[in-house]
Amino acid sequence: MTTSSTALTRIILGIDPGTAITGYGVVGETARGDFELLACGVIRTEAGEEMHLRLLEIFRDLKALIAEFRPDAMAVEKLFFGRNVTTAITVGQARGAALLAAAEQGLDIAEYTPAEVKQAITGYGNADKRQIQEMVKQILHLPHPPHPDDAADGVAIAVCHLQRSRYQLLA
């Protein structure tokens, strides 16, 4: 999904990392302080492919997004360590590919926990996915929430960074 943009003061690339599906959202802030969705989508890798090739694909695709949109920063979801250690490790590897793509291009990098994203978007750190998507839809003045869920998460992470950095500037 891509939309046209007006004069933007900042552009943030939000990343929801995963080795099978990495979601992304590119959100800009206008001079008036409005947020605008520039693009969102997913990077899919083949399950049967060797891990290093999957990570290379994520890295290259993110570099292409960075080259296309020239974001000021990348916001990435922090690793949530659940019960499945194997999943946590592979998500950590996808995060590494994303962080490397951002670092190589000299981007500022911000990391947020799922609770921090929920708090910034809805004002409630235990909000469910539907509540987050509805608020993202309202904040960005969209006719419907971004889709699929991984892309919606990437958009929410980008909006979280814009919201939080706005309030840090005021502090």
C-alpha positions, 0 to 999 in steps of 0.5 A: 500500500502506498499513498502520495505525500505532502511536505513532510518534516519527518519520515519513520520506517516502523518494523515488526520483525520476523523471519517468515513475515516482516511487517513494515510501515512508512509514516510521515509527519507534516509541518502541521503535525498530522501523520500520513501513511506513505506505505505499508506491507510485508517482506515474506521469506520462504520457510524451506530456505536456509536461514542466512538467505532469508535474513539476506532477503530481509536485509536487502528489501529493507535497504530498498525501502530505506533508499525509496523513502529516505526515512529519518529513523527506523523504529523496531519492536523490541524482542519479546521473550516468550516461552518459545525460545526458538521463535525468540531466536529467529525473531532476534535474527530478523531484528538483527537484519533490520538493525543492520540495514538501518545502521548501514544507512546511518539511520537513527534507531528506536526500539519499543516493547509491545506494551510501549507501542500499545500505550503510545497508540491507545493510551492503554498498555494492554490494548488488544490488536483490534483496538490498536488497529482502530486507533491507527486508522483514526490517527492516520485518517484511513478508511480501514486499518492497514492490512495484513496484521504484520504490516499494521504492526509496522505502521503502529510502531512507526506511529508510536515513534512519532508520538513518543518523539513528539512528546520528548521534544516538548519535555 
